[in-house]
């Protein structure tokens, strides 16, 4: 929260950092799914992760590539909180 607070420019920078992330490698993307990333913004290291849930969002989706059967949830966190 302190990283972004009520500052719309900081929020915009955060969204752009996640949306524009493309530094995938064998180390951080071994299965080719591109559902995890890490970057530094405002001097803070952040992680993001996409999880794939069923329609009720209480279990992982059995068919994560299906838009009809899956809800995707993006989690963004400070690396220091991991």
C-alpha positions in Angstrom: 0.0 0.0 0.0 2.8 2.4 0.8 4.3 1.8 -2.6 1.2 3.0 -4.4 -1.1 4.7 -1.9 -3.5 7.1 -3.5 -1.1 8.2 -6.2 -2.6 7.5 -9.6 0.8 7.8 -11.4 2.2 5.1 -9.2 -0.8 2.9 -9.8 -0.4 3.4 -13.5 3.3 2.6 -13.3 2.5 -0.6 -11.4 -0.2 -1.7 -13.9 2.2 -1.0 -16.8 5.0 -2.9 -15.2 2.8 -6.0 -14.8 1.2 -5.7 -18.2 4.5 -5.1 -20.0 6.5 -7.8 -18.2 8.3 -9.9 -20.8 11.5 -11.0 -19.0 10.6 -14.7 -19.1 13.3 -17.3 -19.1 13.8 -21.0 -18.4 14.5 -20.1 -14.7 11.3 -18.2 -14.0 9.1 -19.8 -16.7 10.1 -23.5 -16.9 6.7 -24.7 -18.1 6.2 -21.9 -20.6 3.0 -20.7 -18.9 4.1 -17.1 -18.3 2.1 -16.9 -15.1 4.8 -15.5 -12.8 7.0 -12.5 -12.9 9.3 -10.3 -10.7 10.4 -6.7 -11.1 11.5 -3.7 -9.2 9.5 -0.5 -9.0 10.1 2.5 -6.8 13.0 0.7 -5.1 10.8 -2.3 -4.1 11.0 -5.8 -5.5 7.6 -7.2 -6.5 6.3 -10.6 -7.5 3.1 -11.2 -9.5 1.4 -14.6 -10.1 -1.7 -15.7 -12.0 -3.6 -18.6 -10.6 -6.4 -20.5 -12.4 -9.6 -21.2 -10.4 -12.8 -22.9 -11.2 -15.9 -20.8 -11.6 -16.7 -20.8 -7.9 -13.0 -19.8 -7.2 -12.7 -22.4 -4.5 -10.5 -24.9 -6.3 -8.0 -24.8 -9.1 -9.5 -25.1 -12.5 -9.3 -28.5 -14.2 -9.0 -26.8 -17.6 -7.0 -23.6 -17.0 -6.9 -22.6 -20.7 -10.7 -22.5 -20.9 -12.3 -19.1 -20.5 -15.7 -20.8 -19.9 -14.4 -23.0 -17.0 -11.7 -20.8 -15.5 -11.4 -17.6 -13.6 -7.9 -16.1 -13.5 -6.7 -14.3 -10.4 -3.7 -12.0 -10.4 -1.8 -11.7 -7.1 0.7 -8.9 -6.7 2.9 -8.7 -3.6 6.1 -7.2 -2.2 8.9 -9.8 -2.4 9.7 -8.9 1.3 6.2 -10.2 2.2 6.6 -13.6 0.5 
